[in-house]
Amino acid sequence: MLFGLDGVEVGLLIVFLLLFGGILTGFPVAFAIAGSGAISFAIIAALDSAGILSHEAIDTASQAYSDLVATGVPPIDISHFRYPDLPTVQQPLFPGGWEQALNRNLSFIVNRMNERVFAGASIETLLAVLMFVMMGIVLERSKIAEDLLTTMARVFGPLPGGLAVSVVVVGAFLAASTGIVGATVVTMGLLSLPTMLRNNYSPELATGVISASGTLGQIIPPSIVIVLLGTLAGDIYATAQEQRAQSLGCTDALTYLGEAAVVSVGTLFQAAILPGVLLAALYAAYAFGFAVFNPSKAPPVQLDADTGEVITRQEGLTWFLAIPVLIVGGAFMLGMGGLAGSQDLTVRSYSEVADTPDLRTNVSPRCQEAMIELHGQEAWDASVQRADEIAAAGGVEESHQLSEEELVEARAAKLESINPIGNGLLTFFVLAGLLLAIARGVAPTDDTRPLIIGAGGILLGLVVDALFISPLTTPGVTFLILIPALAMIFYGGRHAAERLARNDLIRVVFPPLVLIVAVLGSILGGITNPTPAAALGAGGAIMLAAYRKLQDEGRSGTIIMRAAMAIAVMLVIGANFDLRIAREDVGLEDWIAYLVGFGAFYFAMYGILYSCWVLFRGGVLTPVVRETAKVTSMVFTILIGSQLLNLVVISFGGEHYIQNFLRSFDDEHKVFLIVMLVLFLLGFVLDFLEIIYIVIPIVGPVIYGGDFDPKWVTIMIAVNLQTSFLTPPFGFALFYLRGVAPPEVTTGHIYRGVAPFVLIQVIGLALLWFFPEVVTIVPSLMPTG
């Protein structure tokens, strides 16, 4: 032993000292990580071959070890930490010498690199990182943040601490549309920090709220942190639970857990919504409370009014609150009253299979004991009872294909109980009603007749749908029947859109809000996975930025608007018509729909290409592509370098050593608390990327191998990693803000200003610790992604 330390302990010290040393030299992080891994391996291999290092391993051939295993203790839980009295043997770190170790580890590294980086199943999800990065950079370059800050400052400025609250609101908004911390902090630092200082805001509050709000993009979807963490968490959780199940005598994780050991990025996006909103609310509450107790350091500010009309309180409450509530409530009442709902007549071509037990009961006694401990005696007894009932009935009835007569009967039964009004049309009518109501509120002195006509069209459409449209009515005939109602709705909607466009708040917020809803809605609603949604976001951001560029130049953006409408037409046609023209019986209306959709597709592609040309001609596209390539190449290079470092740690047993230490604690809450504390401390000196790719693969099998909900574990880690952007001395948000802050704002101001927000992060983590439902409630209510 060297200095009385085990060889594995010395190897871990060498790795981490070289890693921190390489990062502190200022050398590019990605290459510092890979270089520290290669150099540390060479040093450890040299010391091992010289006989200086050795590992004190448990003697698995001893009688004491065999007796312990015979008592039912899983071998994975047997370590020198938990059972220090077990016999040990001295072993070299690399049996066979450094040559064999080098050959073995090189081949291992190549295989793991191919598995995890180049050909792994997670590479498709990682592509979402590139497109989310491009989406964020394009929106940042389109000056949307500038408009949002100006508009929100007008709304919240008159409140105590209103400018700080507006920064939090914009930070949350940009987090959902860009997710790029550097771009958000720099933009808000350039735009809002001088304004806050001119209005006598405390430098500490101003810098703290800008730094903290800029990091919300790390937790509010679409978050790059969650994408990267999710790709790791899915693999680690599945492997850890499979290993856990087998160690407890069960055949697989599905048997032991009663469900598949799966966690997806889409589900994690759902889980991150409320924690992100919670943190933003805590930031805003602190800013408001600071202003209340220190009014001279965060005074109310009355900025120039917007161009909208003056609206009385009664008008605002009526058209922005009461009428929208009535519209949405009325739709819910129609659904609850059986007048509206799904009109889907699709029936299964196979018969239903009788309910099976929630848990598999044909398991070994050891697995049974473990399942009862996990699920409870009541759940086990219920599954056993159900299994006995099935056995008494002669077993589960096999599913069989329904005959034509049975299919006709099933469709007729479903048709009898169908709702008169379909969900799709009801949703359209509700959105149209909200549009008309809000337009009436923002322009109360304008002529109301177009809006009344639009409202009449909505009522006419509801009546026509209930009386003349059935689930058997084809989409083409449905469209023809609804033409008068649709014409009235679009007439009123056009006038409503013109009124809304005159309101600064709506004009600024609505376009990026539509993009956010399209991207996140498709993910959170389970319609698609993050990669296509990210592509939609990148394309939408390009069109939005090009439209803004044309407006700044005084030119018309009609082509882009029509291309956006073409995309909407494609979605409507795809949802309502069968576009499979290769089938035998293609009706006329399906052919018409296919040709219209085909034309809309090409026009939409033309609009995207035209948007790219507008941005390229304006000198925007080139730096966007360059910056996107820079950020994504950094992410993937760090991924590759950290995999190399991880494999070096694995090669000499460092990973098992750390995992055995964590497993030596009997309480998994204590283990997770230790891991969270280590991650929090590492955040002072490491970036979130290094922590994700270096630390999580080592500790992940332990924290994901217990009873904790993997969604909760991952979001807790994500919130903790968000703190790494704020903690001195290497918090990246602090560096970004320091680079654009005016000379009178010192580094001390920034450090003191961010301290309360670091404490708020800890409070947020504590709330998630004691109330995990904040994380799990949204995924339980929504379809999985």
C-alpha positions in Angstrom: 0.0 0.0 0.0 1.1 3.6 -0.7 0.7 6.0 2.3 -1.5 3.4 3.9 -4.1 3.7 1.2 -5.7 1.0 -0.9 -4.5 1.0 -4.5 -8.0 1.9 -5.7 -8.1 4.8 -3.4 -4.8 6.1 -4.7 -6.0 5.6 -8.3 -9.1 7.7 -7.6 -7.0 10.4 -6.0 -4.7 10.5 -9.1 -7.7 10.7 -11.5 -9.5 13.5 -9.6 -6.4 15.5 -8.9 -5.4 15.4 -12.6 -9.0 16.2 -13.7 -9.2 19.3 -11.5 -5.7 20.3 -12.4 -6.4 20.0 -16.1 -9.6 22.0 -15.8 -8.0 24.7 -13.7 -5.2 25.2 -16.3 -7.7 26.8 -18.6 -7.2 24.2 -21.3 -10.4 23.4 -23.2 -12.5 21.3 -20.9 -13.3 18.5 -23.4 -9.6 17.8 -24.0 -8.6 18.3 -20.4 -11.0 15.5 -19.4 -9.8 13.1 -22.0 -6.1 14.0 -21.4 -6.5 13.6 -17.6 -8.0 10.1 -18.2 -5.1 9.0 -20.5 -2.4 10.4 -18.2 -3.9 9.0 -15.0 -4.2 5.6 -16.6 -0.5 5.7 -17.6 0.5 6.7 -14.1 -1.7 4.1 -12.3 -0.5 1.4 -14.7 3.1 2.3 -14.1 2.7 2.2 -10.3 0.8 -1.0 -10.5 3.4 -2.7 -12.7 6.1 -1.6 -10.3 4.3 -3.3 -7.4 3.7 0.0 -5.6 -0.1 -0.2 -5.8 -2.2 -3.2 -4.7 -5.9 -3.7 -3.9 -7.2 -5.4 -0.8 -10.1 -7.5 -2.1 -12.5 -9.7 -0.2 -11.6 -13.4 -0.5 -14.5 -14.9 -2.2 -13.1 -18.4 -1.8 -13.2 -18.1 2.0 -15.7 -20.0 4.2 -16.8 -16.8 5.8 -17.8 -15.3 2.5 -19.7 -18.5 1.5 -21.5 -18.6 4.8 -22.6 -15.0 4.4 -23.9 -15.6 0.9 -25.8 -18.7 2.2 -27.7 -16.4 4.6 -29.3 -14.7 1.7 -27.1 -11.6 1.4 -26.8 -10.6 -2.2 -23.1 -10.6 -3.4 -23.6 -7.1 -4.7 -24.1 -5.9 -1.1 -21.0 -7.6 0.3 -18.1 -5.2 0.6 -15.2 -4.3 2.9 -17.2 -1.3 4.0 -20.2 -3.3 5.3 -18.3 -6.4 6.5 -14.8 -5.3 7.5 -14.0 -8.6 9.2 -14.2 -10.7 6.1 -10.9 -12.3 5.0 -9.1 -10.3 2.3 -6.4 -11.0 -0.3 -3.9 -8.7 -1.9 -4.4 -8.2 -5.7 -2.7 -6.0 -8.3 -4.9 -3.3 -9.8 -4.2 -4.7 -13.3 -3.6 -8.5 -13.2 -1.3 -9.5 -16.0 0.7 -6.3 -16.1 0.3 -3.0 -17.8 0.5 -4.5 -21.4 -2.5 -6.7 -20.8 -4.3 -3.9 -19.0 -3.7 -1.5 -21.9 -4.9 -4.0 -24.5 -8.0 -4.9 -22.5 -8.9 -1.3 -21.8 -8.3 -0.1 -25.3 -10.6 -2.7 -26.7 -13.1 -2.0 -23.9 -12.9 1.8 -24.6 -13.5 1.3 -28.3 -16.5 -1.0 -27.7 -18.0 1.3 -25.1 -17.4 4.4 -27.3 -19.2 2.6 -30.2 -22.0 1.5 -27.9 -22.6 4.7 -26.0 -21.6 7.4 -28.4 -21.7 6.4 -32.0 -24.2 3.5 -32.4 -26.2 3.6 -29.2 -29.9 3.8 -29.1 -29.6 7.2 -27.3 -27.9 8.9 -30.2 -31.2 9.8 -31.8 -32.3 11.5 -28.6 -29.0 13.3 -28.4 -29.7 14.8 -31.8 -32.4 16.8 -30.1 -29.6 18.7 -28.3 -28.3 20.1 -31.6 -31.8 21.4 -32.7 -32.8 22.8 -29.3 -29.5 24.7 -29.3 -30.2 26.0 -32.8 -33.7 27.0 -31.7 -32.4 28.9 -28.8 -29.7 30.7 -30.7 -32.0 31.7 -33.5 -34.6 33.1 -31.1 -31.9 35.0 -29.1 -30.6 36.5 -32.4 -34.1 37.6 -33.4 -34.3 40.1 -30.5 -37.4 38.4 -29.0 -35.8 38.7 -25.5 -35.5 42.5 -26.0 -39.1 42.9 -26.9 -40.2 40.6 -24.0 -38.1 42.5 -21.4 -39.5 45.9 -22.6 -43.1 44.7 -22.6 -42.9 42.9 -19.2 -41.2 45.8 -17.6 -44.3 48.0 -18.6 -46.6 45.4 -17.1 -44.8 44.7 -13.8 -42.7 48.0 -13.4 -45.3 49.8 -11.2 -45.1 47.0 -8.6 -42.5 47.0 -5.8 -39.5 45.3 -7.3 -41.4 45.1 -10.6 -38.4 45.2 -12.9 -36.9 42.3 -11.0 -40.1 40.4 -11.3 -40.3 41.1 -15.0 -36.8 39.7 -15.4 -37.9 36.5 -13.7 -41.0 36.2 -16.0 -38.9 36.8 -19.1 -36.3 34.3 -17.8 -38.9 31.6 -17.4 -40.4 32.5 -20.9 -37.0 32.3 -22.5 -36.2 29.1 -20.7 -39.2 27.5 -22.4 -38.2 28.9 -25.8 -34.4 28.8 -25.8 -32.9 27.0 -22.9 -29.4 28.5 -23.5 -28.1 29.9 -20.2 -25.3 32.0 -21.7 -27.6 33.7 -24.3 -30.3 34.4 -21.8 -28.0 35.9 -19.1 -26.0 38.0 -21.6 -29.2 39.3 -23.2 -30.9 40.2 -20.0 -27.6 41.6 -18.6 -27.2 43.9 -21.6 -30.9 45.0 -21.7 -32.2 45.0 -18.1 -29.2 45.6 -15.9 -28.6 49.2 -17.0 -32.3 50.0 -16.7 -32.5 48.6 -13.2 -29.4 50.5 -12.1 -30.7 53.8 -13.6 -33.9 53.3 -11.5 -31.9 52.9 -8.3 -32.2 49.2 -8.0 -29.6 47.5 -5.7 -26.7 46.1 -7.8 -26.9 42.9 -5.7 -30.6 42.3 -6.4 -30.2 43.2 -10.1 -27.3 40.9 -10.7 -28.7 38.1 -8.6 -32.1 38.0 -10.2 -30.6 38.2 -13.7 -28.1 35.3 -13.0 -30.7 33.1 -11.4 -33.4 33.7 -13.9 -31.0 32.9 -16.8 -30.5 29.4 -15.4 -34.1 28.5 -15.5 -33.5 27.1 -18.9 -31.7 24.2 -17.3 -34.8 22.9 -15.7 -37.8 24.3 -17.6 -38.4 22.1 -20.7 -37.1 21.9 -23.3 -34.0 21.6 -21.2 -30.7 20.4 -22.6 -29.7 19.2 -19.1 -32.8 16.9 -19.0 -32.2 15.6 -22.5 -28.6 14.6 -21.6 -29.6 13.3 -18.1 -32.5 11.4 -19.6 -30.4 9.5 -22.1 -28.2 8.4 -19.2 -31.0 7.8 -16.6 -33.0 5.5 -18.9 -30.0 3.1 -19.4 -28.8 3.3 -15.8 -32.3 2.8 -14.3 -33.1 -0.2 -16.5 -29.7 -1.9 -15.9 -29.8 -1.1 -12.1 -33.3 -2.5 -11.6 -32.6 -5.6 -13.7 -29.5 -6.3 -11.5 -31.5 -5.6 -8.4 -34.3 -7.9 -9.4 -31.9 -10.8 -10.2 -30.0 -10.3 -6.9 -33.4 -10.7 -5.1 -34.1 -14.0 -6.9 -36.6 -12.6 -9.5 -36.2 -13.4 -13.2 -36.3 -9.8 -14.4 -37.2 -6.2 -13.4 -40.7 -6.5 -15.0 -41.5 -9.3 -12.6 -40.2 -7.6 -9.5 -41.5 -4.0 -10.2 -44.8 -5.0 -11.8 -44.0 -2.6 -14.6 -41.3 -2.0 -17.2 -38.1 -0.2 -15.8 -38.3 2.6 -18.3 -37.9 6.4 -18.0 -38.0 8.6 -21.1 -37.0 12.1 -21.9 -40.5 13.0 -22.7 -41.7 11.8 -19.2 -38.9 13.8 -17.6 -40.0 16.9 -19.5 -43.5 16.4 -18.0 -41.9 16.0 -14.5 -39.9 19.1 -14.8 -42.7 21.6 -15.5 -43.9 22.2 -11.9 -40.4 22.3 -10.4 -39.4 24.9 -13.0 -42.5 27.0 -12.2 -41.8 26.6 -8.5 -38.3 27.9 -8.8 -39.4 30.9 -10.9 -42.1 31.6 -8.3 -39.6 31.5 -5.5 -37.3 33.9 -7.4 -40.2 36.3 -8.0 -41.4 36.1 -4.4 -37.9 36.9 -3.1 -37.6 39.9 -5.5 -41.0 41.2 -4.4 -40.3 40.6 -0.7 -36.9 42.3 -1.0 -38.6 45.4 -2.5 -41.3 45.4 0.2 -38.7 45.5 3.0 -36.2 47.7 1.1 -38.3 50.0 -1.0 -35.4 52.4 -1.7 -33.4 49.5 -3.3 -36.1 48.2 -5.6 -38.6 51.1 -6.2 -41.7 50.9 -8.5 -41.0 52.2 -12.0 -43.6 53.7 -14.4 -42.3 53.2 -17.9 -43.9 54.5 -21.1 -47.3 53.0 -21.7 -47.9 50.7 -24.6 -50.0 51.5 -27.7 -53.1 49.6 -26.5 -56.3 51.2 -25.4 -57.1 52.1 -21.8 -59.1 49.2 -20.3 -61.3 49.7 -17.2 -61.1 47.1 -14.4 -64.6 45.9 -15.1 -63.9 45.4 -18.8 -60.7 43.6 -18.0 -62.4 41.2 -15.5 -65.2 40.6 -17.9 -63.4 39.9 -21.1 -60.1 38.5 -19.8 -61.4 36.4 -16.9 -65.2 35.9 -16.7 -66.0 35.2 -20.4 -62.9 32.9 -20.9 -63.9 31.0 -17.8 -67.5 30.6 -19.1 -66.2 29.4 -22.5 -63.9 26.8 -21.0 -66.4 25.9 -18.3 -69.1 25.5 -20.8 -67.0 23.1 -22.9 -66.3 21.0 -19.7 -70.1 21.0 -18.9 -70.8 19.7 -22.4 -68.4 16.9 -21.9 -69.7 16.0 -18.5 -73.3 16.1 -19.7 -72.5 13.6 -22.5 -73.1 16.1 -25.3 -69.4 16.3 -26.3 -66.6 13.8 -26.4 -64.7 11.4 -28.6 -66.5 10.3 -31.8 -63.9 7.6 -32.6 -65.6 4.5 -34.0 -62.4 2.4 -34.2 -62.9 -1.0 -32.6 -60.3 -3.7 -31.9 -60.1 -6.4 -34.5 -59.2 -8.8 -31.6 -61.3 -9.6 -28.6 -60.3 -8.2 -25.2 -58.3 -10.4 -22.9 -59.5 -10.8 -19.3 -57.7 -8.8 -16.7 -54.5 -10.4 -15.5 -53.0 -10.0 -12.0 -51.0 -6.8 -11.4 -48.1 -8.8 -10.2 -46.7 -12.1 -11.4 -47.2 -14.7 -8.7 -45.4 -17.7 -10.2 -42.1 -16.7 -8.6 -39.5 -18.2 -6.2 -40.1 -17.8 -2.5 -37.2 -15.4 -2.2 -38.6 -13.2 -5.0 -42.0 -13.4 -3.4 -40.7 -12.1 -0.2 -38.9 -9.2 -2.0 -42.1 -8.3 -4.0 -44.2 -8.3 -0.8 -41.7 -6.0 0.8 -41.8 -3.7 -2.2 -45.6 -3.7 -3.0 -47.1 -4.7 0.3 -49.0 -7.8 1.4 -52.4 -6.4 0.2 -51.2 -6.0 -3.4 -49.6 -9.5 -3.4 -52.8 -11.1 -1.9 -54.9 -9.4 -4.5 -52.7 -10.7 -7.3 -52.8 -14.2 -5.9 -56.6 -14.1 -5.6 -56.9 -12.9 -9.2 -54.5 -15.6 -10.4 -56.6 -18.3 -8.5 -59.8 -17.0 -10.1 -58.3 -17.2 -13.6 -57.1 -20.8 -12.8 -60.5 -21.8 -11.6 -62.1 -20.4 -14.7 -59.8 -22.6 -16.9 -57.2 -20.0 -17.5 -57.1 -16.7 -19.3 -59.3 -16.6 -22.4 -57.0 -16.3 -25.4 -57.6 -13.3 -27.6 -59.1 -14.1 -31.0 -59.8 -12.2 -34.2 -63.3 -10.9 -34.5 -65.5 -12.0 -37.3 -67.2 -9.5 -39.6 -70.5 -9.9 -37.7 -68.8 -9.2 -34.4 -67.0 -6.2 -35.8 -70.4 -4.8 -37.1 -72.0 -5.4 -33.7 -69.1 -3.7 -31.9 -69.2 -0.6 -34.2 -73.0 -0.4 -33.8 -72.8 -0.6 -30.0 -70.2 2.2 -30.0 -72.2 4.3 -32.4 -75.3 4.2 -30.1 -73.3 5.7 -27.2 -71.4 8.3 -29.3 -71.4 11.9 -28.3 -73.2 14.4 -30.6 -70.3 16.9 -30.6 -66.8 15.8 -31.4 -63.8 16.8 -29.3 -61.8 18.1 -32.3 -64.5 20.6 -33.4 -65.2 21.6 -29.8 -61.6 22.4 -29.2 -61.5 24.6 -32.3 -64.7 26.4 -31.2 -63.3 27.0 -27.7 -60.1 28.5 -29.1 -62.0 30.7 -31.5 -64.2 31.9 -28.7 -61.2 32.8 -26.5 -59.7 34.7 -29.4 -62.9 36.7 -29.9 -63.3 37.4 -26.2 -59.7 38.6 -25.7 -59.9 40.8 -28.9 -63.0 42.4 -27.5 -61.2 43.1 -24.3 -58.1 44.7 -25.8 -60.1 47.0 -28.1 -63.3 47.9 -26.3 -64.1 50.9 -28.4 -63.9 49.1 -31.8 -66.9 47.9 -33.8 -68.2 44.8 -32.2 -70.2 43.5 -35.1 -67.4 41.4 -36.7 -66.9 39.7 -33.3 -70.6 39.1 -32.9 -70.7 37.5 -36.3 -67.8 35.2 -35.3 -69.5 34.3 -32.1 -72.6 33.5 -34.1 -70.5 31.2 -36.3 -69.4 29.3 -33.3 -72.9 28.7 -32.0 -74.0 27.8 -35.6 -71.1 25.3 -35.8 -72.1 23.7 -32.5 -75.7 23.3 -33.6 -74.8 21.9 -37.1 -72.3 19.5 -35.6 -74.8 18.2 -33.1 -77.7 17.8 -35.6 -76.2 17.1 -39.0 -72.7 15.6 -38.5 -72.2 12.1 -37.2 -69.1 9.9 -36.8 -70.1 8.3 -40.1 -69.9 11.6 -42.0 -66.8 11.8 -44.1 -64.3 14.7 -43.5 -65.0 16.2 -46.9 -68.8 16.3 -46.3 -68.2 17.6 -42.8 -66.2 20.5 -44.2 -68.9 21.3 -46.7 -71.6 21.3 -44.1 -69.6 23.6 -41.8 -68.6 26.1 -44.6 -71.2 28.8 -43.5 -70.1 28.6 -39.8 -66.4 28.5 -40.7 -66.8 31.5 -42.9 -68.4 33.5 -40.1 -65.7 32.4 -37.6 -62.9 33.3 -39.9 -64.5 36.7 -40.7 -64.6 37.5 -37.0 -61.2 35.9 -36.3 -59.5 38.1 -39.0 -60.8 41.2 -37.3 -59.9 39.8 -33.9 -56.3 39.1 -35.0 -56.0 42.7 -36.3 -57.0 44.1 -33.0 -54.7 41.8 -31.0 -51.8 42.8 -33.3 -52.2 46.4 -32.0 -51.5 45.3 -28.4 -47.8 45.3 -27.5 -48.1 42.5 -25.0 -50.0 40.1 -27.2 -47.9 41.0 -30.3 -44.7 40.2 -28.5 -45.8 37.2 -26.4 -48.0 35.4 -28.9 -45.5 34.3 -31.6 -43.0 32.6 -29.3 -45.8 31.3 -27.2 -47.2 29.4 -30.2 -43.8 27.9 -30.9 -43.4 26.8 -27.2 -46.9 25.3 -27.2 -46.2 23.4 -30.5 -42.8 22.0 -29.3 -43.7 21.2 -25.7 -47.3 20.2 -26.5 -46.2 17.6 -29.0 -43.7 16.2 -26.4 -45.8 16.5 -23.2 -48.9 15.2 -25.0 -47.2 12.1 -26.1 -47.6 12.9 -29.8 -43.9 12.6 -30.6 -40.5 12.3 -29.0 -38.1 15.2 -28.4 -36.1 14.8 -31.6 -38.9 15.6 -34.1 -40.3 18.2 -31.7 -36.8 19.9 -31.6 -36.8 19.9 -35.4 -40.2 21.6 -35.4 -38.9 24.1 -32.9 -35.8 24.9 -35.0 -37.8 25.3 -38.2 -40.3 27.5 -36.4 -37.6 29.6 -34.8 -36.0 30.2 -38.2 -39.4 31.3 -39.7 -40.1 33.5 -36.7 -36.7 35.2 -36.8 -37.0 35.8 -40.6 -40.4 37.3 -40.1 -39.0 39.6 -37.5 -36.1 40.5 -39.8 -38.4 41.4 -42.6 -40.5 43.6 -40.3 -37.4 45.5 -39.1 -36.5 46.1 -42.8 -40.0 47.4 -43.5 -40.8 44.5 -45.8 -43.8 42.2 -45.9 -43.6 38.8 -44.3 -46.6 37.4 -46.1 -44.7 34.5 -47.6 -43.7 33.3 -44.1 -47.2 33.8 -42.7 -48.6 31.8 -45.6 -46.0 29.1 -45.0 -47.0 28.9 -41.4 -50.7 28.5 -42.5 -49.6 25.8 -44.9 -48.1 23.9 -41.9 -51.4 24.3 -40.1 -53.2 23.0 -43.1 -50.9 20.0 -43.3 -51.6 19.1 -39.7 -55.4 19.5 -40.1 -55.5 17.3 -43.2 -53.2 14.7 -41.7 -55.4 14.4 -38.6 -58.7 14.1 -40.5 -58.0 12.4 -43.9 -56.6 9.0 -44.8 -53.6 10.0 -47.0 -52.5 6.4 -47.8 -53.0 6.6 -51.6 -51.4 3.2 -52.2 -54.5 1.5 -50.8 -57.1 -0.1 -53.1 -60.1 2.1 -52.5 -59.1 5.8 -52.4 -62.0 8.1 -52.4 -62.2 11.4 -54.3 -62.1 13.5 -51.1 -59.0 11.7 -49.9 -57.3 12.4 -53.3 -58.2 16.0 -53.0 -56.9 16.1 -49.4 -53.7 14.4 -50.5 -53.1 16.9 -53.3 -53.9 19.9 -51.0 -51.6 18.5 -48.3 -48.9 17.8 -50.9 -49.1 21.3 -52.1 -49.1 22.7 -48.6 -45.9 20.7 -47.8 -44.0 22.1 -50.7 -45.1 25.6 -49.9 -44.1 25.2 -46.3 -40.7 23.9 -47.4 -40.4 27.0 -49.7 -41.3 29.2 -46.7 -38.5 27.6 -44.6 -35.9 27.9 -47.4 -37.0 31.5 -48.0 -36.6 32.2 -44.3 -33.1 30.8 -44.4 -32.3 33.0 -47.3 -33.7 36.1 -45.5 -31.5 35.3 -42.4 -28.5 34.5 -44.6 -28.8 37.8 -46.5 -29.2 39.7 -43.3 -26.0 38.2 -41.8 -27.9 36.2 -39.1 -27.8 32.6 -40.4 -24.1 32.3 -40.7 -23.3 33.1 -37.0 -26.2 31.0 -35.9 -24.9 28.0 -37.7 -21.4 28.7 -36.5 -22.5 29.1 -32.8 -24.7 26.0 -33.0 -21.8 23.9 -34.3 -19.6 25.3 -31.6 -22.0 24.5 -28.7 -23.0 21.0 -30.0 -19.4 20.0 -30.8 -18.4 21.0 -27.3 -21.2 18.9 -25.8 -20.4 15.8 -27.8 -16.6 16.2 -27.4 -17.1 16.4 -23.6 -19.3 13.4 -23.9 -16.6 11.4 -25.6 -13.8 12.6 -23.3 -15.8 11.9 -20.1 -16.6 8.4 -21.4 -12.9 7.9 -21.7 -12.3 9.1 -18.2 -15.1 6.9 -16.8 -13.7 3.8 -18.5 -10.3 4.5 -16.9 -12.0 4.7 -13.5 -13.8 1.4 -14.2 -10.7 -0.3 -15.4 -8.9 -0.3 -12.0 -12.1 -0.8 -9.9 -12.8 2.8 -8.9 -16.4 2.6 -9.9 -17.1 -0.5 -7.8 -15.2 1.0 -4.9 -17.4 4.1 -4.9 -20.6 2.1 -5.4 -19.7 -0.3 -2.5 -19.1 2.7 -0.3 -22.5 4.1 -1.0 -24.2 0.7 -0.7 -22.7 0.3 2.8 -25.3 2.7 4.1 -28.6 0.9 5.0 -30.8 4.0 4.4 -31.2 4.9 0.7 -32.3 8.4 1.7 -29.0 8.9 3.4 -27.2 7.6 0.3 -29.1 10.0 -2.0 -28.5 12.9 0.4 -24.7 12.2 0.3 -24.8 12.1 -3.5 -26.7 15.4 -3.7 -24.3 17.0 -1.3 -21.3 15.9 -3.4 -23.0 17.1 -6.6 -23.7 20.5 -4.9 -20.1 20.8 -3.9 -18.8 19.7 -7.2 -20.9 22.4 -8.8 -18.6 25.0 -7.3 -15.7 23.8 -9.5 -17.2 21.7 -12.4 -19.7 22.5 -15.1 -22.9 20.5 -15.4 -21.7 18.6 -18.4 -18.7 17.2 -16.5 -20.9 16.2 -13.6 -23.4 14.5 -15.8 -20.9 12.5 -17.8 -18.3 11.8 -15.1 -20.1 11.5 -11.8 -23.6 10.2 -12.7 -22.5 7.0 -14.5 -20.5 6.1 -11.3 -23.2 6.8 -8.7 -26.2 6.2 -10.9 -26.4 2.4 -10.4 -26.8 3.0 -6.7 -29.3 5.8 -6.6 -31.3 4.4 -9.5 -31.2 0.9 -8.1 -33.4 1.5 -5.1 -37.1 2.3 -4.5 -37.0 5.9 -5.5 -39.0 7.1 -8.5 -36.5 7.6 -11.3 -38.3 10.8 -12.4 -37.9 12.3 -9.0 -34.3 11.3 -8.8 -33.5 12.8 -12.2 -35.3 16.1 -11.6 -33.6 16.5 -8.2 -30.3 16.0 -9.9 -31.2 18.5 -12.6 -32.2 21.2 -10.1 -28.9 20.5 -8.2 -27.0 20.9 -11.4 -28.8 24.1 -12.2 -27.2 25.5 -9.0 -23.7 24.9 -10.5 -24.3 27.9 -12.8 -24.7 30.1 -9.7 -22.1 28.9 -7.2 -18.8 30.9 -7.1 -16.1 30.8 -8.1 -16.8 29.0 -11.4 -20.5 29.6 -11.9 -20.9 30.1 -15.6 -23.8 32.5 -15.2 -21.6 34.7 -13.1 -19.0 34.8 -15.8 -21.5 35.6 -18.5 -22.9 38.5 -16.5 -19.5 39.8 -15.4 -18.6 40.1 -19.1 -21.5 42.4 -20.0 -22.0 44.3 -16.6 -21.1 48.0 -16.5 -17.8 49.0 -14.7 -19.7 50.2 -11.5 -20.9 46.6 -10.9 -18.1 44.7 -9.2 -17.6 40.9 -8.9 -18.4 41.3 -5.2 -21.8 42.7 -6.1 -22.5 39.7 -8.3 -21.3 37.2 -5.7 -23.3 38.8 -2.9 -26.3 39.1 -5.2 -26.4 35.5 -6.2 -26.0 34.1 -2.6 -29.7 34.4 -1.7 -30.7 32.7 -4.9 -28.3 29.8 -4.2 -30.1 29.5 -0.9 -33.5 29.6 -2.8 -32.2 26.7 -4.9 -31.5 24.7 -1.7 -35.0 25.6 -0.4 -36.4 24.4 -3.7 -34.5 21.1 -3.4 -35.9 20.7 0.1 -39.4 21.3 -1.0 -39.0 18.7 -3.8 -37.5 16.3 -1.2 -40.4 16.6 1.2 -43.1 16.9 -1.5 -42.1 14.6 -4.4 -45.6 14.9 -5.7 -44.5 18.2 -7.3 -42.4 16.1 -9.7 -44.6 13.1 -10.2 -48.1 14.5 -10.4 -47.9 15.9 -14.0 -46.5 12.6 -15.6 -49.3 10.7 -13.7 -51.9 12.9 -15.4 -50.5 12.9 -18.9 -49.6 10.3 -21.5 -46.0 9.2 -21.4 -43.5 10.5 -24.0 
